[in-house]
Amino acid sequence: MPDPAPRKTRARKTAPVTATPAPGPTTGQHVAYIRVSSGDQNTARQLEGLHFDRTFTDKASGKNTSRPAFTEMLQFLRHGDTLTVHSMDRLARNLGDLRTVVLNLTGRGIEVRFVKENLVFKGDDSAMSMLLLNVMGAFAEFERSLIRERQREGIALAKEAGVYKGRKPSLNAAQVEDLRRRAAAGEAKAKLARDFGISRETVYTYLP
């Protein structure tokens, strides 16, 4: 009996393989926040060479809790936006504030970038990322305390040497006399502050 003819095998059809496209760049706006102290009014150098759709700038001391641009920025940011700050100590005054702000923003789907520390925080951050946030934030807080301590030591040494004169007065004697005369006449403190280029708090320091 002859051997049966070999069975022809049909080639199996396979579905075409399609590559999953890589996620594209962030579609939201690129926002910058800048905070400078009264002793350093140069805002340009903090994020020099970077382009942003919107920049919010506060010019205030670290003790001043009033940061109108910061509040406006929080209201402006939307899901998908990216916030860039020069360093952690520019965004918050202490570690507690830093954690609260970063967690609030990332929880809203906003990416937070710190240029100096070279750190990026997103909504899906790992435990290691949060550890870095705590460590770097604590270091920034320590650095600020160290600077203040050195300033106090420098002032104390200058006083001992008799070379520390303190801050130069904002107004000269003639201006002080004019300010007091106008204040006694009932002129508004806010107007006096504007005319003399000083704050309302400083106005009160010159009044008897």
C-alpha atoms as an extended CHARMM CRD file, in Angstrom:
* protein
*
       208  EXT
         1         1  MET       CA              0.0000000000        0.0000000000        0.0000000000  PROA      1               0.0000000000
         2         2  PRO       CA              1.5660000000        3.2900000000       -1.0300000000  PROA      2               0.0000000000
         3         3  ASP       CA              2.4330000000        5.8480000000        1.6600000000  PROA      3               0.0000000000
         4         4  PRO       CA             -0.1530000000        8.6350000000        2.0020000000  PROA      4               0.0000000000
         5         5  ALA       CA              0.7850000000       11.9780000000        0.5140000000  PROA      5               0.0000000000
         6         6  PRO       CA              2.1490000000       14.4260000000        3.0770000000  PROA      6               0.0000000000
         7         7  ARG       CA             -0.4680000000       16.8620000000        4.4520000000  PROA      7               0.0000000000
         8         8  LYS       CA             -0.0840000000       20.4200000000        3.3380000000  PROA      8               0.0000000000
         9         9  THR       CA              0.1820000000       22.8370000000        6.2030000000  PROA      9               0.0000000000
        10        10  ARG       CA             -1.5230000000       26.2090000000        5.9470000000  PROA      10              0.0000000000
        11        11  ALA       CA              0.4800000000       29.2130000000        7.0470000000  PROA      11              0.0000000000
        12        12  ARG       CA             -1.0870000000       30.8110000000       10.1180000000  PROA      12              0.0000000000
        13        13  LYS       CA             -2.0820000000       34.4230000000        9.6590000000  PROA      13              0.0000000000
        14        14  THR       CA             -0.8940000000       36.7200000000       12.4040000000  PROA      14              0.0000000000
        15        15  ALA       CA             -2.3470000000       40.0610000000       13.2600000000  PROA      15              0.0000000000
        16        16  PRO       CA             -0.1110000000       42.9990000000       12.3870000000  PROA      16              0.0000000000
        17        17  VAL       CA              1.8720000000       44.3520000000       15.3020000000  PROA      17              0.0000000000
        18        18  THR       CA              1.2170000000       48.0100000000       15.9880000000  PROA      18              0.0000000000
        19        19  ALA       CA              3.5540000000       50.0520000000       18.1460000000  PROA      19              0.0000000000
        20        20  THR       CA              2.0410000000       52.0390000000       20.9690000000  PROA      20              0.0000000000
        21        21  PRO       CA              3.0080000000       55.6620000000       20.4850000000  PROA      21              0.0000000000
        22        22  ALA       CA              5.1280000000       57.1760000000       23.2160000000  PROA      22              0.0000000000
        23        23  PRO       CA              3.4170000000       59.8180000000       25.3150000000  PROA      23              0.0000000000
        24        24  GLY       CA              3.8830000000       63.2550000000       23.8580000000  PROA      24              0.0000000000
        25        25  PRO       CA              5.1450000000       66.3360000000       25.6350000000  PROA      25              0.0000000000
        26        26  THR       CA              3.1210000000       68.1090000000       28.2610000000  PROA      26              0.0000000000
        27        27  THR       CA              0.2270000000       69.8770000000       26.5800000000  PROA      27              0.0000000000
        28        28  GLY       CA             -0.3690000000       72.3320000000       29.4130000000  PROA      28              0.0000000000
        29        29  GLN       CA              1.2510000000       75.6910000000       29.9510000000  PROA      29              0.0000000000
        30        30  HSD       CA              4.7710000000       76.2040000000       31.2750000000  PROA      30              0.0000000000
        31        31  VAL       CA              4.5620000000       78.5070000000       34.2740000000  PROA      31              0.0000000000
        32        32  ALA       CA              7.3570000000       80.0650000000       36.3360000000  PROA      32              0.0000000000
        33        33  TYR       CA              7.2790000000       81.3720000000       39.8890000000  PROA      33              0.0000000000
        34        34  ILE       CA              9.9640000000       83.7860000000       41.1040000000  PROA      34              0.0000000000
        35        35  ARG       CA             10.3460000000       85.2070000000       44.6040000000  PROA      35              0.0000000000
        36        36  VAL       CA             13.0750000000       87.6740000000       45.4720000000  PROA      36              0.0000000000
        37        37  SER       CA             13.9310000000       89.2550000000       48.7900000000  PROA      37              0.0000000000
        38        38  SER       CA             14.1340000000       92.9720000000       49.3830000000  PROA      38              0.0000000000
        39        39  GLY       CA             17.9260000000       92.7250000000       49.2290000000  PROA      39              0.0000000000
        40        40  ASP       CA             17.9840000000       90.9540000000       45.8780000000  PROA      40              0.0000000000
        41        41  GLN       CA             15.6280000000       92.4750000000       43.3410000000  PROA      41              0.0000000000
        42        42  ASN       CA             17.2140000000       90.8150000000       40.3000000000  PROA      42              0.0000000000
        43        43  THR       CA             14.5080000000       88.4340000000       39.0960000000  PROA      43              0.0000000000
        44        44  ALA       CA             16.0010000000       87.6980000000       35.6770000000  PROA      44              0.0000000000
        45        45  ARG       CA             18.9020000000       85.5540000000       36.8440000000  PROA      45              0.0000000000
        46        46  GLN       CA             16.7830000000       83.0160000000       38.7440000000  PROA      46              0.0000000000
        47        47  LEU       CA             15.4340000000       81.3440000000       35.5910000000  PROA      47              0.0000000000
        48        48  GLU       CA             17.6700000000       82.9160000000       32.9780000000  PROA      48              0.0000000000
        49        49  GLY       CA             17.5600000000       81.3370000000       29.5290000000  PROA      49              0.0000000000
        50        50  LEU       CA             14.2510000000       79.5060000000       30.0590000000  PROA      50              0.0000000000
        51        51  HSD       CA             11.0150000000       80.3180000000       28.2290000000  PROA      51              0.0000000000
        52        52  PHE       CA              7.6200000000       80.2980000000       29.9400000000  PROA      52              0.0000000000
        53        53  ASP       CA              4.0500000000       80.9930000000       28.9210000000  PROA      53              0.0000000000
        54        54  ARG       CA              3.4190000000       82.8820000000       32.1570000000  PROA      54              0.0000000000
        55        55  THR       CA              5.6400000000       84.1530000000       34.9650000000  PROA      55              0.0000000000
        56        56  PHE       CA              4.5100000000       85.1420000000       38.4640000000  PROA      56              0.0000000000
        57        57  THR       CA              6.8750000000       87.2720000000       40.5640000000  PROA      57              0.0000000000
        58        58  ASP       CA              6.7530000000       88.2290000000       44.2390000000  PROA      58              0.0000000000
        59        59  LYS       CA              9.1480000000       90.7900000000       45.6950000000  PROA      59              0.0000000000
        60        60  ALA       CA              9.0090000000       90.2560000000       49.4150000000  PROA      60              0.0000000000
        61        61  SER       CA             11.0220000000       89.0740000000       52.3850000000  PROA      61              0.0000000000
        62        62  GLY       CA             10.8170000000       85.5270000000       53.6620000000  PROA      62              0.0000000000
        63        63  LYS       CA              8.9570000000       86.7210000000       56.7620000000  PROA      63              0.0000000000
        64        64  ASN       CA              6.2780000000       88.4400000000       54.7240000000  PROA      64              0.0000000000
        65        65  THR       CA              3.3950000000       85.9940000000       54.4110000000  PROA      65              0.0000000000
        66        66  SER       CA              1.6310000000       88.1790000000       51.8480000000  PROA      66              0.0000000000
        67        67  ARG       CA              2.5240000000       86.8080000000       48.4170000000  PROA      67              0.0000000000
        68        68  PRO       CA             -0.1190000000       88.0070000000       45.9580000000  PROA      68              0.0000000000
        69        69  ALA       CA              1.6160000000       86.5830000000       42.8830000000  PROA      69              0.0000000000
        70        70  PHE       CA              1.9110000000       83.1880000000       44.5890000000  PROA      70              0.0000000000
        71        71  THR       CA             -1.8180000000       83.1520000000       45.3460000000  PROA      71              0.0000000000
        72        72  GLU       CA             -2.6210000000       84.2130000000       41.7920000000  PROA      72              0.0000000000
        73        73  MET       CA             -0.3650000000       81.4630000000       40.4500000000  PROA      73              0.0000000000
        74        74  LEU       CA             -2.1370000000       78.7620000000       42.4750000000  PROA      74              0.0000000000
        75        75  GLN       CA             -5.4620000000       79.9080000000       41.0350000000  PROA      75              0.0000000000
        76        76  PHE       CA             -4.0620000000       80.0620000000       37.4920000000  PROA      76              0.0000000000
        77        77  LEU       CA             -2.4900000000       76.5850000000       37.3340000000  PROA      77              0.0000000000
        78        78  ARG       CA             -4.5100000000       73.8010000000       35.7150000000  PROA      78              0.0000000000
        79        79  HSD       CA             -4.1870000000       70.0480000000       35.2170000000  PROA      79              0.0000000000
        80        80  GLY       CA             -1.3700000000       69.3180000000       32.7590000000  PROA      80              0.0000000000
        81        81  ASP       CA              0.5710000000       72.5140000000       33.4920000000  PROA      81              0.0000000000
        82        82  THR       CA              4.2240000000       72.5350000000       34.5300000000  PROA      82              0.0000000000
        83        83  LEU       CA              5.4720000000       74.8440000000       37.2860000000  PROA      83              0.0000000000
        84        84  THR       CA              9.1730000000       75.7080000000       37.3670000000  PROA      84              0.0000000000
        85        85  VAL       CA             10.8530000000       77.3240000000       40.3770000000  PROA      85              0.0000000000
        86        86  HSD       CA             14.5320000000       78.1700000000       40.7900000000  PROA      86              0.0000000000
        87        87  SER       CA             14.8450000000       76.4230000000       44.1580000000  PROA      87              0.0000000000
        88        88  MET       CA             12.7500000000       74.9830000000       46.9520000000  PROA      88              0.0000000000
        89        89  ASP       CA             13.3000000000       77.9460000000       49.2600000000  PROA      89              0.0000000000
        90        90  ARG       CA             11.7710000000       80.2410000000       46.6140000000  PROA      90              0.0000000000
        91        91  LEU       CA              8.4890000000       78.2960000000       46.6870000000  PROA      91              0.0000000000
        92        92  ALA       CA              8.0780000000       77.8610000000       50.4510000000  PROA      92              0.0000000000
        93        93  ARG       CA              9.4710000000       79.2890000000       53.6790000000  PROA      93              0.0000000000
        94        94  ASN       CA              9.8110000000       75.9960000000       55.5460000000  PROA      94              0.0000000000
        95        95  LEU       CA              9.6090000000       72.2520000000       55.0520000000  PROA      95              0.0000000000
        96        96  GLY       CA              5.9770000000       72.0090000000       56.1330000000  PROA      96              0.0000000000
        97        97  ASP       CA              4.8690000000       74.6140000000       53.5930000000  PROA      97              0.0000000000
        98        98  LEU       CA              6.9670000000       72.9660000000       50.8860000000  PROA      98              0.0000000000
        99        99  ARG       CA              5.3660000000       69.5620000000       51.3940000000  PROA      99              0.0000000000
       100       100  THR       CA              1.8660000000       71.0500000000       51.4620000000  PROA      100             0.0000000000
       101       101  VAL       CA              2.3400000000       73.0880000000       48.2820000000  PROA      101             0.0000000000
       102       102  VAL       CA              4.0320000000       70.3310000000       46.2680000000  PROA      102             0.0000000000
       103       103  LEU       CA              1.5270000000       67.6580000000       47.2810000000  PROA      103             0.0000000000
       104       104  ASN       CA             -1.3750000000       69.9990000000       46.5400000000  PROA      104             0.0000000000
       105       105  LEU       CA             -0.0550000000       70.8270000000       43.0730000000  PROA      105             0.0000000000
       106       106  THR       CA              0.8840000000       67.2840000000       42.0750000000  PROA      106             0.0000000000
       107       107  GLY       CA             -2.4680000000       66.0860000000       43.3760000000  PROA      107             0.0000000000
       108       108  ARG       CA             -4.0830000000       68.4500000000       40.8630000000  PROA      108             0.0000000000
       109       109  GLY       CA             -2.0500000000       66.9530000000       38.0230000000  PROA      109             0.0000000000
       110       110  ILE       CA              0.5320000000       69.7560000000       37.9150000000  PROA      110             0.0000000000
       111       111  GLU       CA              4.2070000000       68.9300000000       37.4660000000  PROA      111             0.0000000000
       112       112  VAL       CA              6.6180000000       70.7990000000       39.7560000000  PROA      112             0.0000000000
       113       113  ARG       CA             10.2550000000       71.3700000000       38.7460000000  PROA      113             0.0000000000
       114       114  PHE       CA             13.0810000000       72.7470000000       40.8940000000  PROA      114             0.0000000000
       115       115  VAL       CA             16.0410000000       73.9270000000       38.8170000000  PROA      115             0.0000000000
       116       116  LYS       CA             18.7150000000       74.2500000000       41.5090000000  PROA      116             0.0000000000
       117       117  GLU       CA             17.9880000000       70.8570000000       43.0690000000  PROA      117             0.0000000000
       118       118  ASN       CA             17.3750000000       69.2640000000       39.6300000000  PROA      118             0.0000000000
       119       119  LEU       CA             14.2060000000       67.5590000000       40.8940000000  PROA      119             0.0000000000
       120       120  VAL       CA             10.8230000000       66.9700000000       39.2420000000  PROA      120             0.0000000000
       121       121  PHE       CA              7.6700000000       65.9440000000       41.1030000000  PROA      121             0.0000000000
       122       122  LYS       CA              4.5260000000       64.5140000000       39.5070000000  PROA      122             0.0000000000
       123       123  GLY       CA              1.2980000000       62.9950000000       40.7720000000  PROA      123             0.0000000000
       124       124  ASP       CA              2.7050000000       59.4450000000       40.6110000000  PROA      124             0.0000000000
       125       125  ASP       CA              5.8280000000       60.1140000000       42.6670000000  PROA      125             0.0000000000
       126       126  SER       CA              7.5380000000       57.1830000000       44.3420000000  PROA      126             0.0000000000
       127       127  ALA       CA              8.4790000000       56.9380000000       47.9910000000  PROA      127             0.0000000000
       128       128  MET       CA             12.0470000000       57.8130000000       47.0060000000  PROA      128             0.0000000000
       129       129  SER       CA             10.8830000000       61.0540000000       45.3730000000  PROA      129             0.0000000000
       130       130  MET       CA              9.0290000000       62.0800000000       48.5030000000  PROA      130             0.0000000000
       131       131  LEU       CA             12.0900000000       61.2400000000       50.5940000000  PROA      131             0.0000000000
       132       132  LEU       CA             14.1620000000       63.5400000000       48.3780000000  PROA      132             0.0000000000
       133       133  LEU       CA             11.5610000000       66.2720000000       48.8070000000  PROA      133             0.0000000000
       134       134  ASN       CA             11.8400000000       66.0210000000       52.5850000000  PROA      134             0.0000000000
       135       135  VAL       CA             15.6390000000       65.8230000000       52.6230000000  PROA      135             0.0000000000
       136       136  MET       CA             16.2650000000       68.6560000000       50.1510000000  PROA      136             0.0000000000
       137       137  GLY       CA             13.5580000000       70.8070000000       51.7430000000  PROA      137             0.0000000000
       138       138  ALA       CA             15.1050000000       70.3120000000       55.1790000000  PROA      138             0.0000000000
       139       139  PHE       CA             18.5280000000       71.1780000000       53.7640000000  PROA      139             0.0000000000
       140       140  ALA       CA             17.1890000000       74.4060000000       52.2210000000  PROA      140             0.0000000000
       141       141  GLU       CA             15.6030000000       75.3350000000       55.5610000000  PROA      141             0.0000000000
       142       142  PHE       CA             18.8760000000       74.6270000000       57.3710000000  PROA      142             0.0000000000
       143       143  GLU       CA             20.7960000000       76.7040000000       54.8160000000  PROA      143             0.0000000000
       144       144  ARG       CA             18.5190000000       79.7070000000       55.4230000000  PROA      144             0.0000000000
       145       145  SER       CA             18.9720000000       79.3710000000       59.1940000000  PROA      145             0.0000000000
       146       146  LEU       CA             22.7350000000       79.1790000000       58.7520000000  PROA      146             0.0000000000
       147       147  ILE       CA             22.7830000000       82.3520000000       56.6420000000  PROA      147             0.0000000000
       148       148  ARG       CA             20.7120000000       84.2290000000       59.2390000000  PROA      148             0.0000000000
       149       149  GLU       CA             23.0120000000       83.0330000000       62.0130000000  PROA      149             0.0000000000
       150       150  ARG       CA             26.0920000000       84.2290000000       60.1110000000  PROA      150             0.0000000000
       151       151  GLN       CA             24.4430000000       87.5930000000       59.5330000000  PROA      151             0.0000000000
       152       152  ARG       CA             23.7280000000       87.9650000000       63.2480000000  PROA      152             0.0000000000
       153       153  GLU       CA             27.3050000000       86.9850000000       64.1110000000  PROA      153             0.0000000000
       154       154  GLY       CA             28.6660000000       89.4740000000       61.5750000000  PROA      154             0.0000000000
       155       155  ILE       CA             26.5230000000       92.2860000000       62.9810000000  PROA      155             0.0000000000
       156       156  ALA       CA             27.5720000000       91.4330000000       66.5390000000  PROA      156             0.0000000000
       157       157  LEU       CA             31.2730000000       91.5110000000       65.5900000000  PROA      157             0.0000000000
       158       158  ALA       CA             30.8060000000       94.7980000000       63.7130000000  PROA      158             0.0000000000
       159       159  LYS       CA             29.0990000000       96.3410000000       66.7470000000  PROA      159             0.0000000000
       160       160  GLU       CA             31.9520000000       95.2440000000       68.9990000000  PROA      160             0.0000000000
       161       161  ALA       CA             34.4220000000       96.8230000000       66.5780000000  PROA      161             0.0000000000
       162       162  GLY       CA             32.3250000000       99.9860000000       66.4580000000  PROA      162             0.0000000000
       163       163  VAL       CA             31.8440000000       99.8460000000       62.6840000000  PROA      163             0.0000000000
       164       164  TYR       CA             28.2140000000       98.7430000000       62.4920000000  PROA      164             0.0000000000
       165       165  LYS       CA             25.9640000000      101.7000000000       61.7960000000  PROA      165             0.0000000000
       166       166  GLY       CA             22.7240000000       99.8410000000       61.1620000000  PROA      166             0.0000000000
       167       167  ARG       CA             20.4360000000      100.6190000000       58.2820000000  PROA      167             0.0000000000
       168       168  LYS       CA             20.6030000000      104.0350000000       56.7400000000  PROA      168             0.0000000000
       169       169  PRO       CA             17.4700000000      106.0310000000       57.5510000000  PROA      169             0.0000000000
       170       170  SER       CA             14.9160000000      106.1430000000       54.7490000000  PROA      170             0.0000000000
       171       171  LEU       CA             14.2840000000      109.8740000000       55.2450000000  PROA      171             0.0000000000
       172       172  ASN       CA             16.5480000000      112.7540000000       56.1420000000  PROA      172             0.0000000000
       173       173  ALA       CA             15.7750000000      115.2390000000       58.9180000000  PROA      173             0.0000000000
       174       174  ALA       CA             13.9480000000      117.6850000000       56.6430000000  PROA      174             0.0000000000
       175       175  GLN       CA             11.7780000000      114.9310000000       55.1970000000  PROA      175             0.0000000000
       176       176  VAL       CA             10.9260000000      113.6070000000       58.6520000000  PROA      176             0.0000000000
       177       177  GLU       CA              9.8560000000      117.0880000000       59.7550000000  PROA      177             0.0000000000
       178       178  ASP       CA              7.7080000000      117.4640000000       56.6310000000  PROA      178             0.0000000000
       179       179  LEU       CA              6.1370000000      114.0390000000       57.1370000000  PROA      179             0.0000000000
       180       180  ARG       CA              5.2500000000      114.7810000000       60.7660000000  PROA      180             0.0000000000
       181       181  ARG       CA              3.7600000000      118.1510000000       59.8490000000  PROA      181             0.0000000000
       182       182  ARG       CA              1.5370000000      116.6250000000       57.1470000000  PROA      182             0.0000000000
       183       183  ALA       CA              0.5240000000      113.7430000000       59.4110000000  PROA      183             0.0000000000
       184       184  ALA       CA             -0.4460000000      116.1960000000       62.1720000000  PROA      184             0.0000000000
       185       185  ALA       CA             -2.5910000000      118.0410000000       59.6220000000  PROA      185             0.0000000000
       186       186  GLY       CA             -4.5670000000      114.8390000000       59.1020000000  PROA      186             0.0000000000
       187       187  GLU       CA             -3.0960000000      113.6210000000       55.8250000000  PROA      187             0.0000000000
       188       188  ALA       CA             -3.6830000000      109.9140000000       55.1600000000  PROA      188             0.0000000000
       189       189  LYS       CA             -0.8220000000      107.5900000000       56.0800000000  PROA      189             0.0000000000
       190       190  ALA       CA             -1.1470000000      105.7130000000       52.7810000000  PROA      190             0.0000000000
       191       191  LYS       CA             -0.6630000000      108.9440000000       50.8130000000  PROA      191             0.0000000000
       192       192  LEU       CA              2.3300000000      109.9000000000       52.9250000000  PROA      192             0.0000000000
       193       193  ALA       CA              3.8740000000      106.4920000000       52.2830000000  PROA      193             0.0000000000
       194       194  ARG       CA              3.4270000000      106.8940000000       48.5160000000  PROA      194             0.0000000000
       195       195  ASP       CA              4.7700000000      110.4510000000       48.4580000000  PROA      195             0.0000000000
       196       196  PHE       CA              7.8770000000      109.6270000000       50.4790000000  PROA      196             0.0000000000
       197       197  GLY       CA              8.4700000000      106.2290000000       48.8560000000  PROA      197             0.0000000000
       198       198  ILE       CA              8.2470000000      104.2390000000       52.0770000000  PROA      198             0.0000000000
       199       199  SER       CA              5.8640000000      101.6850000000       53.5530000000  PROA      199             0.0000000000
       200       200  ARG       CA              2.9920000000      102.5890000000       55.8810000000  PROA      200             0.0000000000
       201       201  GLU       CA              4.7830000000      100.7480000000       58.6890000000  PROA      201             0.0000000000
       202       202  THR       CA              7.8290000000      102.9800000000       58.1860000000  PROA      202             0.0000000000
       203       203  VAL       CA              5.6150000000      106.0700000000       58.2980000000  PROA      203             0.0000000000
       204       204  TYR       CA              4.5180000000      105.1460000000       61.8230000000  PROA      204             0.0000000000
       205       205  THR       CA              8.1330000000      104.7380000000       62.9750000000  PROA      205             0.0000000000
       206       206  TYR       CA              8.7510000000      108.4230000000       62.2290000000  PROA      206             0.0000000000
       207       207  LEU       CA              5.6600000000      109.6930000000       64.0420000000  PROA      207             0.0000000000
       208       208  PRO       CA              5.9710000000      110.8290000000       67.6900000000  PROA      208             0.0000000000
